[in-house]
Amino acid sequence: MSESLRTFLHVLLIWFAGLGAATQFAKIAVPFADIGPLYPDHIAVIGWLLSIISLMGAALGAISGAITARIGPSRLLLTGLVFGGALSLFQSSLPGFQLMLFSRVIEGLSHLAIVVAAPTLIAQITTGRARYNAMVLWSTFFGVAFALNAWIGLPIVERLGLTSYFALHGFLMLLIAGLIASSGQKSHTDPSIGMRWGISAFLNVHLRTYRSPFISAPAIGWFFYTLTFVSLLAILPGRLPEGQGASIAALMPLAGIVLSWLVVPFLLTVLSCVSVVNLGFALGILTILALFLGAPLAAGCIALFAVLGLVQGGSFAAVPELNDTPEAQALSYGAMAQMGNAGNLLGTPILLVILMGADEVGMFLAVAAFYSIAILVHLVLAQRRRSAGLARRNDLE
């Protein structure tokens, strides 16, 4: 087997691990109507079964990058998969609400381990254009997993119930862990990195991560992407004429995946990753402007999510482009996990408040403003990177 084929198969296995991680969200979100009746006495707080994973990622994303650099992404990826699989098997017993909620807290740690370790490992085992293509593939894991759970998972729930659905997810997570372990893929570790615990260590990791215009840039742009992605996916279908909402809701994330696969690899041969991200945000603003000029809302929804596919693919690819060392890459992916979870947590409440107070026009103006801020922040960080590079050259001279 050629080395390139071996690497491709390893990347594919890691992407399957990402599908398992995304399903940790989707297995609650997609059959949510079936989850509520399990806990009729806790309907008011049933949403925590979904969002608790985002809370863990928002709190611990940056520190998870430091842990990844210290112990290596392969080991952390396998740990996340095994714990995630075991927890899904436990959840298949449909325990009481408190136990289920506690298991979801721990599952949040499993999810975080996978989504930080997996792209870090991909960045280590690929180079050049293959790395860009691999990162574009990785960036689709969330949307693909939700689509698969809707198309395949819901029929399983209807025919066999939630017990079989959760058990199948657990079995597949453990199977993927076994395949990755048997592949013999090694990753870089840095034992010299001291792992200290406590408030000071927690703050130091965050300061190091977010002070760096190289490490933090993909994550900060990613925050503005996630601030609108899930929220618009939840809000926009309900604003469409009756009968269109369900089909448009299915097409919106798929449009982003398709454009990311078809266009981003080509764009990355002529533009930097950050330029591709900014292009996606700029096209998003133009799409919103087209809605104000009378474009049909259904077409606008699909077009908006399609151009956001550029942000999706470019952001993950930006990490290895901006950061040379495995440690810096791990910190950057950890920050992306943190900012992504923060965006998912805040986006829907913020846009709903704007929608109720300033109607649909105000909501779209807010989204355009978020994308404008994202572009501005990327331009400022790019200037800081140029200044840092110039300072380094002057020091060498």
C-alpha positions, 0 to 999 in steps of 0.5 A: 500500500502506498504511503499516500493511500495509507495516509488517506485511509488514516484521515478517513478513519479520523473523519469517522471519529468526527462523525461519532463526536458530532453524533454526540450532539445529534443523537439528542437533537435529532430525535429530541421529540422522543427524548422529552417523554422519557423525563416528563417531570423535567421538561423545563430543563430537558434542553440541558441534555443537549447544551451541557456539552457546549458548556464543557467545551466553552469552559475547557476548550483552550486547556484541552489544546494544552493537554493535547500537545502534552500527551499527543493527539492519538492518545487523546483521540482514542481516550475520547472515543472509548469513553464516548462509546462506553457512555453511549452504551450506558445511556442505552439503558435510559437511566433517570434524568440526573444520571443521564445529565451527569453522563452528558457532562462527562460525554462533553469531555469526550466530545472535546477530546475528539474535536481537538485531537482529531484535526491536530492529528490530521495536521500532523500526518498530512502536508501541502495540498493534501493537508488542505483537502483533509482539513476541508473534509474534516470541516464537514463532519458536523453537517454530515453527521446531522444529515446521516442521523436524520436520514438513518438515525430517525428510522432506527429510533422509530423502528427499534427505539432510543435504546438501540439508537444509543447502543449502535452509536456506542458500538460504532465509537468503540469500533472506530477506536479499535480501527484507529488503534490498530492502524499504528498511526503515531503522533507527536508529543512534547513531554517537555510541556509542563502540565500544571493545574489550578487557576493560574495554569488555566489563565496562563493557557488562555493568555498564551492562546488569545494573545497570539495572532497566529494561534487565536485567529482561526478561533476568533473567526470561528466564533462569529461563524458559530454565532449564526450557524446553529441559530439561523438553522433553527430560526430561518425555516420557521420564517418560510412559507408552510411546506418549505421549512423542512426541505430548506432546513435539510438543504441549508447545511448540505449547501455549505458542505458541497461548496466547501468540498468543491470550491475551497480546495481550489481557492486554497491554491490561490488564496490564503486560508484567512482570505478564503474565510473573509471571502465567505463572510463577505459573500454572506453579507452580499447574500443578506443584501440580496434579500433586502433587494427582494431575493426569495427568502428560501433561495437566500437561506440556501445561498447564505449557508453555501457561502458560509462553507468557505468559512467552514473549510478555510477556518480549519485549514488556517490552523496549520497554515498559521502555526508550525509546531504541533503544540501551537496547532493543538492550542489553536484547535482547542481555542476553536473548540472553545469559541465554537461552543461559545458561539453555539451557546450564545447565538440562538438567544441573541438572535431571538432577542433581536428578532423579537425586538427588531423583526426580521430586518433587524436580525439580518442586519445583526448577522451582517454586522457579525460578519463585518466584525469578523472580517475586521478582526481578521484584518487586524490580526493579519496586521499583527502577524505581519508586524510580528514577522517583521520584528522577527526578521529585524532581530535576526538581522 
